[in-house]
Amino acid sequence: MIRAGWEYFKFLVRGLPIPPDKDFAFLKPGMLIFDVGANMGNYTALFAKRGAKVIAFEPQPFCFDFIGFRFMFNRKVKRVQAALGERESQMEMTISTAHTLSSLNPEWIRKVNESERFRQHGPKWDRKIAVAVTTLDKAIQKYGTPDYIKIDVEGFEKSVLSGLTQPVKTVSFEFTLPELKADALFCVDQLSKTGNYRYVSLSTTAGRTLVDSATLKQEIEAICATGELSNGDIFAHLDNG
């Protein structure tokens, strides 16, 4: 709590980076958003500024406390100290010296170390904590069906989406390629089981074009074939047509 309070004081003085707004043209005032892996609340702040009600899920004690300071007077934000996964449980989370890289997926940690993805930052994963895990389905039962779910959980996306069995208007999840190609493909298939989704193309020449799941999976394969390290977010929009 003391560390989070000190970080909040520094935030008041220096601020924090503002995420790019270009991916969120679909947001409207009054929407309900689940921010899964809220971390320091940068996206939570963006969503709340756009008039949305935000349920911010964050299992790391330091980040959870910081969010409490940051949004203490904002009634649009509710924080929940929990991770999301395939089933309700307690799990072991590996904490990084860079809090944005803490993860519930040991395979992700191993693979990004092997690929030296974060070599320039020199992070260490040097301790473990027990965290509570709930599911998206349980969260929906408690808070209502969100208009948008943002998932940024450092390699745990597959497990988070495995806990969702119903359609949601818009879902985004982070990908890490080529290290977790199989997980990215699984996430596309998992979403496709819950509804008819169209995906924002990952092609650099396609702009904001929406494509079907088969085309998106081909794009994932093509990115991996280059051998270059790539990461970003896949946006899925429910097609009600």
Stockholm file with secondary structure:
# STOCKHOLM 1.0

chainA/1-241         MIRAGWEYFKFLVRGLPIPPDKDFAFLKPGMLIFDVGANMGNYTALFAKRGAKVIAFEPQPFCFDFIGFRFMFNRKVKRVQAALGERESQMEMTISTAHTLSSLNPEWIRKVNESERFRQHGPKWDRKIAVAVTTLDKAIQKYGTPDYIKIDVEGFEKSVLSGLTQPVKTVSFEFTLPELKADALFCVDQLSKTGNYRYVSLSTTAGRTLVDSATLKQEIEAICATGELSNGDIFAHLDNG
#=GR chainA/1-241 SS CHHHHHHHHHHHHHCCCCCCSGGGTTCCTTCEEEEETCTTSHHHHHHHHTTCEEEEECCCHHHHHHHHHHTTTCTTEEEECCEECSSSEEEEEEEESSGGGCBSCHHHHHHHHHTTTTTTTCCCEEEEEEEEEECHHHHHHHHCCCSEEEECCTTCHHHHHHTCCSCCSEEEEEEEETTTHHHHHHHHHHHHHHSCEEEECCCTTSTTCEECHHHHHHHHHHHHHTTCCEEEEEEEEECCC
#=GC SS_cons         CHHHHHHHHHHHHHCCCCCCSGGGTTCCTTCEEEEETCTTSHHHHHHHHTTCEEEEECCCHHHHHHHHHHTTTCTTEEEECCEECSSSEEEEEEEESSGGGCBSCHHHHHHHHHTTTTTTTCCCEEEEEEEEEECHHHHHHHHCCCSEEEECCTTCHHHHHHTCCSCCSEEEEEEEETTTHHHHHHHHHHHHHHSCEEEECCCTTSTTCEECHHHHHHHHHHHHHTTCCEEEEEEEEECCC
//
